[in-house]
Amino acid sequence: MSAVSSEQHSVIFGGGCFWCTEAVFRRIRGVVAVVPGYAGGTTPHPTYEDVVSGRTGHAEVVHVTYDPVCITIDDLLAVFFATHDPTTRHRQGNDVGPQYRSMVLATLPAQASAARAFIEALNREGGAPIVTEVAMLEAFTPAEPEHQRYYERNAERPYCQLVIDPKLRKLQERFQKLVQE
């Protein structure tokens, strides 16, 4: 008997604060790894301090590695668009600036096509227009160690309780079949 093997894929999501986005995607079945970091700008090897200045062009993002046999890009896009506000330019809640913009950076052309189609479908439903950027990934810089697995290490902090916990409840309610046990 042969083992089933699959090639892992990765995609980058920017949905505001990477602590929130990381906490959401860590709970999804078929997601192999989630790494907070920076992408979408021109400054080489940015740091957190560089990015939060809003002058690097980079956004806080998460690099999501997933098994396409277990979860589809469309499922990941559904979670992404439901767990942040893709209609506000350069803002997520109290986080304001281009470093908090909504973006999908694809590593495969099919992911970019799927993201554009998903956005078109959301726009056809009405409501505020989606402002999420879609592009191919040029470069990704992992965030510093203190930003990795932030929620797991700081769940008792007020930011986590007030901002991340509601996103995780929404995830559980809306995407129960996709959430890991």
C-alpha positions, 0 to 999 in steps of 0.5 A, a space after each residue: 500500500 502506498 502513502 498518499 502524498 501531496 505537494 504543499 502550496 502557500 499563499 500570503 494573506 494581509 488582513 490587518 494585524 498579523 496576530 489576528 490573521 495568524 490566530 485564525 489560520 492556525 485553526 484551519 484543517 489542512 493548514 500546515 504552517 502559518 508565519 507572520 511577516 511582511 510583504 508587498 513593499 520595496 524595502 529589503 528585509 524590513 523590521 516591525 519598526 520599519 513596517 509600522 512606520 507606514 513608509 516601507 510599502 509593506 503590509 503585515 501578512 501571514 504566509 500560509 502553507 497548506 495541503 491542497 488535498 485537505 483544503 482548497 484555495 477557495 475555502 481559504 479565501 472564504 475564511 480570509 474574506 469573512 474574518 476581516 473587513 476587505 472593504 476598508 482601504 488601509 484600515 482594520 478596526 483601530 489599526 490604520 495605515 497601508 501596513 494594515 491593508 487587505 491583500 492576497 499575494 499568490 505564489 501560483 497564478 491559479 491562486 491569483 485567478 481564484 482570488 480575483 474571481 472570489 472578489 468579483 463574486 463578493 462585489 456582485 452580492 452588493 455592499 461596499 466594494 472590495 478593496 483587497 489587492 491581488 498580486 503575485 508574491 515578490 518577497 516575504 520577510 518573516 516577522 521577529 520571534 516575538 510576533 510568531 504564535 502571538 495569540 497562543 502566548 498572549 491570549 490573556 492580554 486585552 488586545 487578544 480578548 477584545 480583538 482576536 477572540 471575537 474573530 475566533 468565535 466567528 470562525 468557529 460559528 461560520 466555518 465549523 467544518 474547516 476548523 481543526 478539532 
